[in-house]
């Protein structure tokens, strides 16, 4: 489950801010070597879900590697 603070931040983030976050993410150990554009696309899709969820609903995110 993503906490409410992260849900709200994603919902409010502009596409430019999400690209900035994705680019920074690619500089970390977890995101190293990834395409910032693909990471930004993931964040934009997650942001859409966050906008749809909104209070009082929670946002859950499961990942499979």
C-alpha positions as CSV (number, residue, x, y, z in Angstrom):
1,X,0.0,0.0,0.0
2,X,1.2,3.5,-0.8
3,X,0.7,5.9,2.0
4,X,-1.6,8.8,1.6
5,X,1.2,11.3,1.4
6,X,2.7,9.6,-1.6
7,X,-0.7,9.1,-3.2
8,X,-1.4,12.8,-2.9
9,X,2.0,13.8,-4.1
10,X,1.7,11.6,-7.2
11,X,-1.8,12.9,-7.9
12,X,-0.6,16.5,-7.8
13,X,2.6,16.0,-9.8
14,X,2.9,17.5,-13.2
15,X,4.4,15.3,-16.1
16,X,7.5,17.5,-15.9
17,X,8.0,16.8,-12.2
18,X,7.4,13.1,-12.8
19,X,10.1,13.1,-15.5
20,X,12.5,14.9,-13.1
21,X,11.8,12.2,-10.5
22,X,12.2,9.4,-13.0
23,X,15.5,10.8,-14.1
24,X,16.7,11.1,-10.5
25,X,15.5,7.5,-10.0
26,X,17.7,6.2,-12.8
27,X,20.7,7.6,-10.9
28,X,20.0,5.3,-7.9
29,X,21.1,1.7,-7.3
30,X,17.5,0.5,-7.8
31,X,16.9,2.5,-11.0
32,X,20.4,2.4,-12.5
33,X,20.5,1.7,-16.2
34,X,16.8,2.2,-16.8
35,X,15.4,4.5,-19.5
36,X,14.1,7.7,-17.8
37,X,11.3,7.9,-20.3
38,X,10.0,4.5,-19.4
39,X,10.3,5.2,-15.7
40,X,8.4,8.5,-16.2
41,X,5.7,6.6,-18.1
42,X,5.3,4.2,-15.1
43,X,5.1,7.2,-12.7
44,X,2.5,8.9,-14.9
45,X,0.3,5.8,-15.0
46,X,0.7,5.5,-11.2
47,X,-0.2,9.2,-10.9
48,X,-3.4,8.6,-12.9
49,X,-4.3,5.8,-10.5
50,X,-3.6,8.1,-7.5
51,X,-5.8,10.8,-9.0
52,X,-8.6,8.3,-9.4
53,X,-8.1,6.9,-5.9
54,X,-8.1,10.1,-3.9
55,X,-9.2,10.4,-0.3
56,X,-10.7,8.3,1.3
57,X,-9.5,5.4,-0.9
58,X,-6.1,3.8,-0.6
59,X,-3.7,3.0,-3.4
60,X,-2.1,-0.4,-3.6
61,X,0.8,-1.3,-5.9
62,X,2.0,-4.8,-6.4
63,X,5.1,-5.6,-8.5
64,X,6.3,-8.8,-10.0
65,X,9.9,-9.1,-11.2
